[in-house]
Amino acid sequence: MEITVENIKCGGCAGSINKKLASTFNTKNIKVDIKKGIVSIDLDDGRKPEVVKILLGLGYPEVDSVRGIGSAKAKAKSFVSCAIGKINQ
C-alpha cells in the first residue's frame, strides 16, 4: 500500500518512519520517498487505518487529513521524530 503524507523532510524522518513501521508490523518491506512524501509498505490494504494512525502519531499525517491546530501538532511531532531519526542513523 502507498500513503501520501505531510512533513517528510529528510532521511531522519524516513528513518523514524521505517523503524516504527518495521517494529509494529514485523516487516522490512517499507520504502519512504522523501521527495514525494510517499510511504510504501507491503501490507494488506485493510490495515491502512492502523498505518495511518501510526504515521499521524509520528507527525506524518495523510495528506489533507488534518487542519488547523491538528496540523500544527503534527508538524511539531514530525520535528521530534525527525531529530530522533537523525540521532539513530
C-alpha positions in Angstrom: 0.0 0.0 0.0 1.1 3.6 -0.5 0.1 6.5 1.7 1.0 10.1 0.8 1.9 12.0 4.0 2.9 15.5 5.0 6.0 16.8 6.8 8.6 14.3 5.5 11.7 16.4 5.0 14.8 14.2 5.2 16.5 10.9 6.0 15.8 11.4 9.7 12.1 11.5 9.0 12.3 8.4 6.8 14.4 6.6 9.4 11.8 7.2 12.2 9.0 6.0 9.9 10.9 2.9 8.8 11.9 1.9 12.4 8.3 2.4 13.8 6.5 0.6 10.9 9.1 -2.2 10.8 8.8 -2.9 14.5 5.0 -2.6 14.6 4.2 -4.7 11.6 7.3 -7.0 11.6 8.2 -6.2 8.0 11.2 -4.8 6.3 9.3 -4.1 3.1 9.0 -0.4 3.7 10.0 2.4 1.4 9.8 6.2 2.1 10.0 8.5 -0.9 11.2 11.8 0.7 10.6 14.0 -2.3 7.1 12.8 -3.0 6.1 12.2 0.6 5.0 8.6 -0.1 5.3 5.8 2.4 5.0 2.3 0.8 4.6 -0.8 3.0 3.9 -4.3 2.0 0.7 -4.9 3.9 -2.9 -5.7 3.0 -4.9 -2.5 2.3 -7.3 -3.4 5.1 -4.5 -2.4 7.6 -4.3 1.1 6.2 -6.2 2.7 9.2 -3.6 1.2 11.5 -0.7 2.5 9.4 -2.3 6.0 9.0 -2.8 6.2 12.8 0.9 5.3 13.5 2.1 7.8 10.9 -0.1 10.5 12.5 1.3 9.7 15.9 4.8 10.3 14.5 3.8 13.6 13.0 3.3 12.5 9.4 -0.5 12.7 8.7 -2.0 11.5 5.5 -2.3 14.5 3.1 -5.4 16.6 3.8 -6.4 14.6 6.9 -5.6 17.2 9.5 -6.1 21.0 9.5 -5.6 23.9 11.9 -4.3 23.0 15.3 -4.1 19.4 14.4 -1.8 20.3 11.5 0.4 22.4 13.8 0.6 19.5 16.4 1.6 17.0 13.6 4.3 19.4 12.4 5.7 19.7 15.9 5.7 15.9 16.3 7.4 15.5 13.0 10.3 17.7 14.1 10.8 15.4 17.1 10.6 12.2 15.0 13.0 13.7 12.5 15.5 14.5 15.2 15.3 11.1 16.8 15.7 9.5 13.3 18.8 11.6 12.7 20.3 10.5 16.1 19.6 6.8 15.3 21.3 6.9 11.9 
